Amino acid sequence: MDLLKEAQDYLSVKPSHTLLILDSMESREALPTALKIRWHIIRVRASVTTNQLGLVEQSLGQLFSYDSHPYFNERLPTVLSALGIWLRRKGHFKESDTSLICALKYAQGERQRLLLINSRALVARHFGKHEQATKLYKQAEEIALRLKDQSMLATINNNLGAIALDLGDYNLAEAQFRLALMGYQNVAKRSGHITTGINLLFVFVLKGELINFQRLYGPISTLTDAFPNQSKKAFLAWIHAAYRVKQGALPSKNQIAQLETSYAQLESSKVKQLVDMHLAPILGVEPQSPKLSSSRDFQSDWFGKVSQCNWQ
């Protein structure tokens, strides 16, 4: 199918366009099962990147209804990887790690192992296991260096910066985020460019480096506005509001209300914790997020098979 190939080609450069192409395929219900599975896998990957978790959930449910099909088994690590990311963002950290460990069992090649180890490190960070997360990132970094994968090296730098941020080492966080930003710019990965740019702006606010903030805010704001990820827009809005306070401009009641509304759109409980810890006090807003330790059990008829991890 030419449209499926086109949709897949846009995954790394413009995942929002991938979703538009997929939605334009009106006859998708008539596709052979293998192509239906492929359609849902592409949709899951694009929806993960744009943080459209409802679409991810819909397609995962469909995919696991085909879990005995040969094409599903061939793509099992990709499906389990997406499942692990979705579960982490939904706060199901234990089940997320279970999915990723299973995916590693069936991983096909070094690049897939690299992506999965990076995802496991993200889960460890959400659990507050920073030492374990750092070890996993170092494993991932070794593979990325062997593969000369500039995009993943940038991702690892960004994620190591996030750990430094958790631990209060803002100088190290800034250094890692700068490396990540340079790496993403070199490979023209827009989603990564936005993520690490926003992280840098966050550090600049925390360090009071307002001139650096002013230099970076314009280009990152423009990229974020054009990218269909509401969680990034929400985080940037909180960061910019805190910057404005440091410039002496107090937010109005209406602006505070808008920020509180956008809080629900923040990507994960970890981002919410960072907002509560660092930005809410600057803005005089009451923290809203639950404790990260309150990881919820995930209930699904098909997850038992993931836990058993015994596909043939």
Backbone hydrogen bonds in HBPLUS format (Angstrom, degrees):
<---DONOR---> <-ACCEPTOR-->    atom                        ^
c    i                          cat <-CA-CA->   ^        H-A-AA   ^      H-
h    n   atom  resd res      DA  || num        DHA   H-A  angle D-A-AA Bond
n    s   type  num  typ     dist DA aas  dist angle  dist       angle   num
A0005-LYS N   A0001-MET O   3.18 MM   4  6.50 157.6  2.23 150.0 156.1     1
A0006-GLU N   A0002-ASP O   2.90 MM   4  6.16 158.0  1.95 149.5 155.9     2
A0007-ALA N   A0003-LEU O   2.83 MM   4  6.02 159.1  1.87 147.5 153.5     3
A0008-GLN N   A0004-LEU O   2.94 MM   4  6.13 154.9  2.00 145.0 151.5     4
A0009-ASP N   A0005-LYS O   2.91 MM   4  6.14 152.0  1.99 147.0 154.9     5
A0010-TYR N   A0006-GLU O   3.24 MM   4  6.53 139.1  2.42 145.0 154.0     6
A0011-LEU N   A0008-GLN O   3.10 MM   3  5.29 159.9  2.14 108.8 115.1     7
A0014-LYS N   A0010-TYR O   2.75 MM   4  5.19 161.1  1.79 145.8 152.0     8
A0017-HIS N   A0014-LYS O   2.93 MM   3  5.55 135.1  2.13 115.6 126.5     9
A0018-THR N   A0014-LYS O   3.32 MM   4  6.79 146.6  2.44 141.0 150.6    10
A0019-LEU N   A0015-PRO O   3.14 MM   4  6.50 153.5  2.21 148.1 152.5    11
A0020-LEU N   A0016-SER O   3.20 MM   4  6.54 149.5  2.30 138.0 146.1    12
A0021-ILE N   A0017-HIS O   2.95 MM   4  6.23 159.8  1.99 154.0 158.4    13
A0022-LEU N   A0018-THR O   2.99 MM   4  6.28 164.0  2.02 152.7 157.0    14
A0023-ASP N   A0019-LEU O   2.93 MM   4  6.10 161.3  1.96 148.8 153.8    15
A0024-SER N   A0020-LEU O   3.04 MM   4  6.20 134.1  2.26 138.6 150.6    16
A0024-SER N   A0021-ILE O   3.10 MM   3  5.12 129.9  2.36  95.1 108.9    17
A0025-MET N   A0022-LEU O   3.15 MM   3  5.52 160.0  2.19 109.3 115.5    18
A0026-GLU N   A0024-SER O   3.01 MM   2  5.75 119.7  2.38 112.4  95.9    19
A0028-ARG N   A0025-MET O   3.36 MM   3  5.69 148.5  2.47 120.6 118.3    20
A0030-ALA N   A0027-SER O   2.99 MM   3  5.59 150.5  2.08 116.1 124.8    21
A0031-LEU N   A0028-ARG O   3.10 MM   3  5.22 163.1  2.13 106.4 111.4    22
A0035-LEU N   A0032-PRO O   3.01 MM   3  5.44 120.9  2.37 109.6 123.8    23
A0036-LYS N   A0032-PRO O   2.97 MM   4  6.30 149.0  2.06 153.0 162.8    24
A0037-ILE N   A0033-THR O   2.92 MM   4  6.21 160.5  1.96 156.7 161.1    25
A0038-ARG N   A0034-ALA O   3.00 MM   4  6.27 156.1  2.06 140.7 147.6    26
A0039-TRP N   A0035-LEU O   2.84 MM   4  6.02 156.5  1.89 144.6 150.8    27
A0040-HIS N   A0036-LYS O   3.00 MM   4  6.32 161.7  2.04 152.6 156.2    28
A0041-ILE N   A0037-ILE O   2.93 MM   4  6.17 154.7  1.99 151.4 158.9    29
A0042-ILE N   A0038-ARG O   2.99 MM   4  6.20 167.0  2.01 156.1 158.6    30
A0043-ARG N   A0039-TRP O   2.99 MM   4  6.18 156.2  2.04 144.3 151.7    31
A0044-VAL N   A0040-HIS O   2.83 MM   4  6.02 156.4  1.89 148.0 153.8    32
A0045-ARG N   A0041-ILE O   3.02 MM   4  6.27 164.2  2.05 151.6 155.2    33
A0046-ALA N   A0042-ILE O   3.02 MM   4  6.25 163.2  2.05 152.6 156.7    34
A0047-SER N   A0043-ARG O   2.88 MM   4  5.96 154.6  1.94 147.1 154.8    35
A0048-VAL N   A0044-VAL O   2.86 MM   4  6.03 149.0  1.96 151.3 158.8    36
A0049-THR N   A0045-ARG O   3.28 MM   4  6.48 163.3  2.31 143.5 147.1    37
A0050-THR N   A0046-ALA O   3.14 MM   4  6.38 152.3  2.22 143.3 150.5    38
A0051-ASN N   A0047-SER O   2.85 MM   4  5.67 101.3  2.48 131.1 147.8    39
A0052-GLN N   A0047-SER O   2.82 MM   5  4.91 153.7  1.89 144.6 149.1    40
A0051-ASN N   A0048-VAL O   3.14 MM   3  4.87 155.4  2.20  98.0 105.1    41
A0055-LEU N   A0052-GLN O   3.08 MM   3  5.70 125.9  2.38 112.8 124.4    42
A0056-VAL N   A0052-GLN O   3.23 MM   4  6.62 154.7  2.30 145.4 153.0    43
A0057-GLU N   A0053-LEU O   2.95 MM   4  6.17 162.9  1.98 149.5 153.0    44
A0058-GLN N   A0054-GLY O   3.06 MM   4  6.32 159.8  2.11 146.1 151.3    45
A0059-SER N   A0055-LEU O   3.04 MM   4  6.26 170.0  2.05 154.2 156.1    46
A0060-LEU N   A0056-VAL O   2.87 MM   4  6.05 157.9  1.92 155.2 162.0    47
A0061-GLY N   A0057-GLU O   3.09 MM   4  6.23 162.6  2.12 149.6 153.5    48
A0062-GLN N   A0058-GLN O   3.21 MM   4  6.55 153.6  2.28 143.1 150.1    49
A0063-LEU N   A0059-SER O   2.82 MM   4  6.04 160.2  1.86 152.1 157.9    50
A0064-PHE N   A0060-LEU O   3.00 MM   4  6.22 165.2  2.03 157.4 159.0    51
A0065-SER N   A0062-GLN O   3.08 MM   3  5.27 145.2  2.20 102.1 112.7    52
A0066-TYR N   A0063-LEU O   2.91 MM   3  5.43 157.4  1.96 113.3 120.9    53
A0069-HIS N   A0066-TYR O   2.91 MM   3  5.52 168.3  1.92 128.6 131.7    54
A0072-PHE N   A0069-HIS O   3.07 MM   3  5.30 120.5  2.44 104.8 119.3    55
A0073-ASN N   A0069-HIS O   3.10 MM   4  6.48 160.4  2.14 156.2 161.8    56
A0074-GLU N   A0070-PRO O   2.95 MM   4  6.25 149.3  2.04 147.5 156.1    57
A0075-ARG N   A0071-TYR O   3.17 MM   4  6.37 141.9  2.32 139.5 148.7    58
A0075-ARG N   A0072-PHE O   3.04 MM   3  5.18 126.1  2.34  98.5 112.6    59
A0076-LEU N   A0073-ASN O   3.30 MM   3  4.86 166.6  2.32  99.9 101.7    60
A0078-THR N   A0075-ARG O   3.07 MM   3  5.48 119.8  2.45 110.2 124.5    61
A0079-VAL N   A0075-ARG O   3.09 MM   4  6.41 159.8  2.14 156.8 163.2    62
A0080-LEU N   A0076-LEU O   2.89 MM   4  6.09 170.4  1.90 164.3 166.4    63
A0081-SER N   A0077-PRO O   2.86 MM   4  5.91 147.5  1.96 141.5 150.6    64
A0082-ALA N   A0078-THR O   3.08 MM   4  6.31 164.7  2.11 148.2 151.2    65
A0083-LEU N   A0079-VAL O   2.90 MM   4  6.15 155.4  1.96 147.5 155.4    66
A0084-GLY N   A0080-LEU O   2.86 MM   4  6.04 155.0  1.93 143.4 149.7    67
A0085-ILE N   A0081-SER O   3.05 MM   4  6.39 155.6  2.11 150.3 156.3    68
A0086-TRP N   A0082-ALA O   2.93 MM   4  6.15 166.7  1.95 153.2 156.9    69
A0087-LEU N   A0083-LEU O   2.86 MM   4  6.05 165.7  1.88 155.7 159.5    70
A0088-ARG N   A0084-GLY O   3.03 MM   4  6.18 155.4  2.09 142.4 149.0    71
A0089-ARG N   A0085-ILE O   3.02 MM   4  6.31 165.3  2.05 153.7 157.2    72
A0090-LYS N   A0086-TRP O   2.98 MM   4  6.20 134.6  2.19 142.4 155.3    73
A0092-HIS N   A0087-LEU O   2.79 MM   5  5.02 152.4  1.87 158.4 151.6    74
A0091-GLY N   A0088-ARG O   2.98 MM   3  5.11 157.2  2.03 105.5 112.7    75
A0096-SER N   A0092-HIS O   2.96 MM   4  6.07 144.1  2.09 144.6 155.8    76
A0097-ASP N   A0093-PHE O   3.02 MM   4  6.29 160.9  2.06 152.9 155.5    77
A0098-THR N   A0094-LYS O   3.06 MM   4  6.35 154.6  2.12 145.1 152.7    78
A0099-SER N   A0095-GLU O   2.98 MM   4  6.21 156.4  2.03 146.3 151.4    79
A0100-LEU N   A0096-SER O   3.05 MM   4  6.35 157.7  2.10 149.4 155.5    80
A0101-ILE N   A0097-ASP O   2.88 MM   4  6.05 159.0  1.92 153.9 159.1    81
A0102-CYS N   A0098-THR O   3.08 MM   4  6.25 157.9  2.13 144.8 150.8    82
A0103-ALA N   A0099-SER O   2.90 MM   4  6.16 154.1  1.96 144.2 152.1    83
A0104-LEU N   A0100-LEU O   2.94 MM   4  6.20 150.6  2.03 144.9 152.1    84
A0105-LYS N   A0101-ILE O   3.21 MM   4  6.54 141.5  2.37 139.5 149.1    85
A0105-LYS N   A0102-CYS O   3.04 MM   3  5.13 125.2  2.36  97.5 111.8    86
A0106-TYR N   A0103-ALA O   3.08 MM   3  5.35 132.6  2.32 101.9 113.9    87
A0107-ALA N   A0104-LEU O   3.27 MM   3  4.79 165.8  2.29  96.9 100.9    88
A0113-ARG N   A0109-GLY O   3.23 MM   4  6.54 158.2  2.28 146.2 152.7    89
A0114-LEU N   A0110-GLU O   2.87 MM   4  6.10 155.2  1.93 151.7 158.7    90
A0115-LEU N   A0111-ARG O   3.11 MM   4  6.44 160.1  2.15 151.0 154.0    91
A0116-LEU N   A0112-GLN O   3.06 MM   4  6.27 159.5  2.11 150.2 155.8    92
A0117-ILE N   A0113-ARG O   2.88 MM   4  6.04 161.2  1.92 155.9 160.5    93
A0118-ASN N   A0114-LEU O   3.06 MM   4  6.22 160.6  2.10 148.4 153.9    94
A0119-SER N   A0115-LEU O   3.05 MM   4  6.29 151.2  2.13 140.1 147.9    95
A0120-ARG N   A0116-LEU O   2.93 MM   4  6.23 152.6  2.00 147.0 154.3    96
A0121-ALA N   A0117-ILE O   2.99 MM   4  6.26 150.5  2.07 146.9 154.8    97
A0122-LEU N   A0118-ASN O   3.11 MM   4  6.47 147.8  2.22 144.1 152.4    98
A0123-VAL N   A0119-SER O   3.16 MM   4  6.52 151.7  2.24 145.7 152.5    99
A0124-ALA N   A0120-ARG O   2.98 MM   4  6.30 159.4  2.02 149.4 154.9   100
A0125-ARG N   A0121-ALA O   2.96 MM   4  6.25 154.1  2.03 148.6 155.2   101
A0126-HIS N   A0122-LEU O   3.08 MM   4  6.39 153.4  2.15 143.8 150.7   102
A0127-PHE N   A0123-VAL O   3.02 MM   4  6.40 138.8  2.20 145.9 157.7   103
A0127-PHE N   A0124-ALA O   3.14 MM   3  5.05 126.8  2.44  92.9 106.8   104
A0129-LYS N   A0124-ALA O   2.84 MM   5  5.10 150.2  1.93 161.0 151.5   105
A0128-GLY N   A0125-ARG O   2.84 MM   3  4.91 152.6  1.92 103.9 113.0   106
A0133-ALA N   A0129-LYS O   2.94 MM   4  6.16 159.6  1.99 151.6 158.3   107
A0134-THR N   A0130-HIS O   2.89 MM   4  6.03 159.1  1.93 146.1 151.2   108
A0135-LYS N   A0131-GLU O   3.06 MM   4  6.32 158.9  2.10 148.5 153.8   109
A0136-LEU N   A0132-GLN O   3.02 MM   4  6.28 158.7  2.06 150.4 156.1   110
A0137-TYR N   A0133-ALA O   2.90 MM   4  6.20 155.1  1.97 150.1 157.5   111
A0138-LYS N   A0134-THR O   2.94 MM   4  6.21 149.7  2.04 146.9 155.1   112
A0139-GLN N   A0135-LYS O   3.03 MM   4  6.37 150.5  2.12 145.2 153.0   113
A0140-ALA N   A0136-LEU O   2.92 MM   4  6.23 160.2  1.96 149.5 155.1   114
A0141-GLU N   A0137-TYR O   2.75 MM   4  5.97 150.4  1.84 145.3 154.2   115
A0142-GLU N   A0138-LYS O   3.07 MM   4  6.31 153.5  2.15 144.9 150.0   116
A0143-ILE N   A0139-GLN O   3.29 MM   4  6.66 158.2  2.34 148.1 153.0   117
A0144-ALA N   A0140-ALA O   2.88 MM   4  6.15 163.9  1.91 154.2 159.2   118
A0145-LEU N   A0141-GLU O   2.88 MM   4  6.07 153.6  1.95 150.8 157.1   119
A0146-ARG N   A0142-GLU O   3.12 MM   4  6.36 155.8  2.18 142.2 148.5   120
A0147-LEU N   A0143-ILE O   2.92 MM   4  6.20 154.0  1.99 152.0 159.6   121
A0148-LYS N   A0144-ALA O   2.83 MM   4  5.75 111.5  2.31 132.4 149.4   122
A0149-ASP N   A0144-ALA O   2.95 MM   5  5.09 162.0  1.98 146.8 151.2   123
A0148-LYS N   A0145-LEU O   3.17 MM   3  4.82 144.2  2.30  91.1 101.8   124
A0153-LEU N   A0149-ASP O   3.02 MM   4  6.26 154.1  2.09 150.8 159.0   125
A0154-ALA N   A0150-GLN O   3.01 MM   4  6.20 152.2  2.09 143.4 150.2   126
A0155-THR N   A0151-SER O   3.01 MM   4  6.34 151.5  2.10 141.7 149.9   127
A0156-ILE N   A0152-MET O   2.84 MM   4  6.08 158.9  1.89 151.6 156.3   128
A0157-ASN N   A0153-LEU O   2.96 MM   4  6.19 158.8  2.00 145.8 151.6   129
A0158-ASN N   A0154-ALA O   2.92 MM   4  6.18 158.0  1.97 148.9 155.1   130
A0159-ASN N   A0155-THR O   2.92 MM   4  6.18 155.6  1.98 147.7 154.6   131
A0160-LEU N   A0156-ILE O   2.84 MM   4  6.07 153.3  1.91 152.7 159.8   132
A0161-GLY N   A0157-ASN O   2.93 MM   4  6.12 146.6  2.04 142.5 152.0   133
A0162-ALA N   A0158-ASN O   3.00 MM   4  6.37 141.1  2.15 139.7 150.3   134
A0163-ILE N   A0159-ASN O   3.15 MM   4  6.50 147.2  2.27 140.3 147.9   135
A0164-ALA N   A0160-LEU O   3.02 MM   4  6.33 161.2  2.06 147.7 152.5   136
A0165-LEU N   A0161-GLY O   2.90 MM   4  6.14 148.8  2.00 143.7 152.8   137
A0166-ASP N   A0162-ALA O   2.97 MM   4  6.28 154.5  2.04 144.1 150.2   138
A0167-LEU N   A0163-ILE O   3.01 MM   4  6.32 150.7  2.10 149.1 157.1   139
A0169-ASP N   A0164-ALA O   2.89 MM   5  5.12 148.2  1.99 156.7 151.9   140
A0168-GLY N   A0165-LEU O   3.08 MM   3  5.08 160.6  2.12 104.5 110.3   141
A0173-ALA N   A0169-ASP O   2.98 MM   4  6.22 159.3  2.03 149.6 156.3   142
A0174-GLU N   A0170-TYR O   2.88 MM   4  6.01 159.5  1.92 143.9 148.9   143
A0175-ALA N   A0171-ASN O   3.02 MM   4  6.28 160.3  2.06 146.3 151.6   144
A0176-GLN N   A0172-LEU O   2.94 MM   4  6.18 162.5  1.97 155.5 159.5   145
A0177-PHE N   A0173-ALA O   2.89 MM   4  6.09 162.3  1.93 153.5 158.8   146
A0178-ARG N   A0174-GLU O   2.88 MM   4  6.06 152.8  1.95 150.2 157.4   147
A0179-LEU N   A0175-ALA O   3.13 MM   4  6.39 157.8  2.18 144.5 149.8   148
A0180-ALA N   A0176-GLN O   2.94 MM   4  6.21 157.4  2.00 147.7 154.4   149
A0181-LEU N   A0177-PHE O   2.84 MM   4  6.03 159.8  1.88 149.0 154.2   150
A0182-MET N   A0178-ARG O   3.03 MM   4  6.25 162.8  2.06 149.8 153.8   151
A0183-GLY N   A0179-LEU O   2.97 MM   4  6.21 157.8  2.02 147.3 153.8   152
A0184-TYR N   A0180-ALA O   2.88 MM   4  6.15 163.4  1.91 158.5 162.0   153
A0185-GLN N   A0181-LEU O   2.97 MM   4  6.13 155.6  2.03 147.2 154.2   154
A0186-ASN N   A0182-MET O   3.00 MM   4  6.21 150.0  2.09 144.3 152.3   155
A0187-VAL N   A0183-GLY O   3.27 MM   4  6.60 138.9  2.45 142.0 151.6   156
A0188-ALA N   A0184-TYR O   2.88 MM   4  5.81 105.2  2.45 137.0 154.8   157
A0189-LYS N   A0184-TYR O   3.08 MM   5  5.26 160.4  2.12 143.1 147.5   158
A0188-ALA N   A0185-GLN O   3.27 MM   3  4.89 156.5  2.33  94.6 101.5   159
A0193-HIS N   A0189-LYS O   2.95 MM   4  6.10 157.7  2.00 152.1 159.4   160
A0194-ILE N   A0190-ARG O   2.93 MM   4  6.16 158.2  1.97 153.8 158.1   161
A0195-THR N   A0191-SER O   3.02 MM   4  6.25 167.0  2.04 147.4 151.1   162
A0196-THR N   A0192-GLY O   2.95 MM   4  6.07 177.1  1.95 160.2 160.0   163
A0197-GLY N   A0193-HIS O   2.96 MM   4  5.85 144.7  2.09 135.8 146.5   164
A0198-ILE N   A0194-ILE O   2.92 MM   4  6.08 160.3  1.96 154.1 158.0   165
A0199-ASN N   A0195-THR O   3.04 MM   4  6.32 154.8  2.11 143.8 151.3   166
A0200-LEU N   A0196-THR O   2.92 MM   4  6.13 152.2  2.00 142.9 149.7   167
A0201-LEU N   A0197-GLY O   3.01 MM   4  6.29 158.6  2.05 147.4 153.0   168
A0202-PHE N   A0198-ILE O   2.95 MM   4  6.21 151.3  2.03 147.8 155.7   169
A0203-VAL N   A0199-ASN O   3.05 MM   4  6.40 156.6  2.11 147.9 153.1   170
A0204-PHE N   A0200-LEU O   2.89 MM   4  6.20 158.1  1.94 153.4 159.9   171
A0205-VAL N   A0201-LEU O   3.05 MM   4  6.32 152.1  2.13 146.9 153.2   172
A0206-LEU N   A0202-PHE O   3.07 MM   4  6.39 162.3  2.10 149.5 154.2   173
A0207-LYS N   A0203-VAL O   2.84 MM   4  6.06 151.7  1.92 153.6 161.5   174
A0208-GLY N   A0204-PHE O   2.91 MM   4  5.80 114.4  2.35 133.1 148.3   175
A0209-GLU N   A0204-PHE O   2.82 MM   5  4.83 141.2  1.97 145.7 150.0   176
A0208-GLY N   A0205-VAL O   3.16 MM   3  5.00 145.4  2.28  95.4 105.8   177
A0213-PHE N   A0209-GLU O   3.06 MM   4  6.34 149.3  2.16 141.9 151.5   178
A0214-GLN N   A0210-LEU O   2.93 MM   4  6.15 158.5  1.97 143.7 148.3   179
A0215-ARG N   A0211-ILE O   3.08 MM   4  6.38 153.6  2.15 149.7 156.3   180
A0216-LEU N   A0212-ASN O   3.18 MM   4  6.38 153.8  2.26 147.4 153.3   181
A0217-TYR N   A0213-PHE O   2.84 MM   4  5.77 154.0  1.91 160.3 167.4   182
A0220-ILE N   A0216-LEU O   3.26 MM   4  6.34 167.8  2.28 161.6 165.0   183
A0221-SER N   A0217-TYR O   2.76 MM   4  5.73 159.6  1.80 158.0 163.9   184
A0222-THR N   A0218-GLY O   3.04 MM   4  6.22 158.7  2.08 151.7 157.3   185
A0223-LEU N   A0219-PRO O   3.10 MM   4  6.31 162.1  2.13 145.7 149.9   186
A0224-THR N   A0220-ILE O   2.90 MM   4  6.04 160.3  1.93 148.8 154.8   187
A0225-ASP N   A0221-SER O   2.91 MM   4  6.05 160.8  1.95 150.5 155.1   188
A0226-ALA N   A0222-THR O   3.32 MM   4  6.50 145.1  2.45 139.8 147.8   189
A0227-PHE N   A0224-THR O   3.09 MM   3  5.10 157.5  2.14 104.1 111.2   190
A0229-ASN N   A0227-PHE O   2.81 MM   2  5.72 139.8  1.97 107.1  95.4   191
A0233-LYS N   A0229-ASN O   3.34 MM   4  6.70 161.5  2.37 149.0 154.1   192
A0234-ALA N   A0230-GLN O   2.89 MM   4  6.07 153.2  1.96 147.2 154.4   193
A0235-PHE N   A0231-SER O   3.04 MM   4  6.25 164.0  2.07 148.3 151.8   194
A0236-LEU N   A0232-LYS O   2.95 MM   4  6.14 166.1  1.97 153.1 157.1   195
A0237-ALA N   A0233-LYS O   2.98 MM   4  6.12 148.6  2.08 141.3 149.9   196
A0238-TRP N   A0234-ALA O   3.15 MM   4  6.49 155.3  2.22 149.9 155.1   197
A0239-ILE N   A0235-PHE O   3.02 MM   4  6.31 162.2  2.05 152.2 157.4   198
A0240-HIS N   A0236-LEU O   2.86 MM   4  6.02 165.5  1.88 153.4 157.2   199
A0241-ALA N   A0237-ALA O   2.99 MM   4  6.10 153.4  2.07 142.6 150.0   200
A0242-ALA N   A0238-TRP O   3.05 MM   4  6.32 154.0  2.12 147.2 153.6   201
A0243-TYR N   A0239-ILE O   2.97 MM   4  6.29 155.0  2.03 148.6 155.9   202
A0244-ARG N   A0240-HIS O   2.93 MM   4  6.20 155.5  1.99 148.1 154.3   203
A0245-VAL N   A0241-ALA O   3.10 MM   4  6.42 148.8  2.20 142.9 150.7   204
A0246-LYS N   A0242-ALA O   3.07 MM   4  6.41 157.2  2.12 148.5 154.3   205
A0247-GLN N   A0243-TYR O   3.01 MM   4  6.33 125.9  2.31 139.0 154.2   206
A0247-GLN N   A0244-ARG O   3.08 MM   3  4.91 134.0  2.30  91.1 104.4   207
A0249-ALA N   A0244-ARG O   2.84 MM   5  5.27 161.3  1.88 150.8 144.5   208
A0248-GLY N   A0245-VAL O   2.81 MM   3  4.96 156.7  1.87 106.7 113.8   209
A0256-ILE N   A0252-SER O   2.98 MM   4  6.29 159.3  2.03 152.2 157.7   210
A0257-ALA N   A0253-LYS O   2.96 MM   4  6.15 156.5  2.01 144.2 150.7   211
A0258-GLN N   A0254-ASN O   2.98 MM   4  6.26 150.6  2.06 144.1 151.9   212
A0259-LEU N   A0255-GLN O   2.97 MM   4  6.27 154.8  2.03 147.9 154.5   213
A0260-GLU N   A0256-ILE O   2.91 MM   4  6.19 160.4  1.95 152.8 158.2   214
A0261-THR N   A0257-ALA O   2.98 MM   4  6.20 147.7  2.09 142.5 151.2   215
A0262-SER N   A0258-GLN O   2.93 MM   4  6.17 155.1  1.99 145.7 152.6   216
A0263-TYR N   A0259-LEU O   2.98 MM   4  6.13 125.5  2.28 141.9 155.9   217
A0265-GLN N   A0262-SER O   2.86 MM   3  5.33 148.1  1.96 112.8 123.0   218
A0266-LEU N   A0263-TYR O   3.10 MM   3  5.51 164.0  2.13 113.0 118.0   219
A0272-LYS N   A0268-SER O   3.06 MM   4  6.37 160.4  2.10 148.5 154.5   220
A0273-GLN N   A0269-SER O   2.90 MM   4  6.09 147.3  2.01 139.1 147.8   221
A0274-LEU N   A0270-LYS O   3.04 MM   4  6.38 155.0  2.10 147.8 153.8   222
A0275-VAL N   A0271-VAL O   2.96 MM   4  6.26 157.7  2.01 151.9 157.9   223
A0276-ASP N   A0272-LYS O   2.87 MM   4  6.09 163.8  1.90 151.1 155.6   224
A0277-MET N   A0273-GLN O   2.85 MM   4  5.98 157.3  1.90 150.0 156.3   225
A0278-HIS N   A0274-LEU O   2.94 MM   4  5.89 163.1  1.97 148.6 152.8   226
A0279-LEU N   A0275-VAL O   2.93 MM   4  4.92 132.9  2.15 121.7 136.1   227
A0280-ALA N   A0275-VAL O   2.84 MM   5  6.00 163.0  1.87 163.1 161.8   228
A0283-LEU N   A0279-LEU O   3.11 MM   4  6.39 152.4  2.19 153.5 161.5   229
A0284-GLY N   A0280-ALA O   2.84 MM   4  5.87 113.5  2.29 142.1 159.9   230
A0285-VAL N   A0280-ALA O   2.87 MM   5  4.79 165.5  1.89 141.4 142.0   231
A0284-GLY N   A0281-PRO O   3.27 MM   3  4.93 147.8  2.38  91.2 100.6   232
A0294-SER N   A0291-LYS O   3.27 MM   3  5.88 165.3  2.29 114.1 118.4   233
A0303-PHE N   A0300-SER O   3.39 MM   3  5.39 149.2  2.50  98.0 106.3   234
A0305-LYS N   A0302-TRP O   3.27 MM   3  5.88 141.5  2.43 112.1 119.7   235
A0306-VAL N   A0303-PHE O   2.92 MM   3  5.01 121.2  2.27  98.3 114.0   236
A0307-SER N   A0303-PHE O   2.95 MM   4  6.35 156.6  2.00 155.8 162.4   237
A0308-GLN N   A0304-GLY O   2.99 MM   4  6.26 152.6  2.06 145.2 152.3   238
A0309-CYS N   A0305-LYS O   2.94 MM   4  6.06 146.9  2.05 139.3 148.5   239
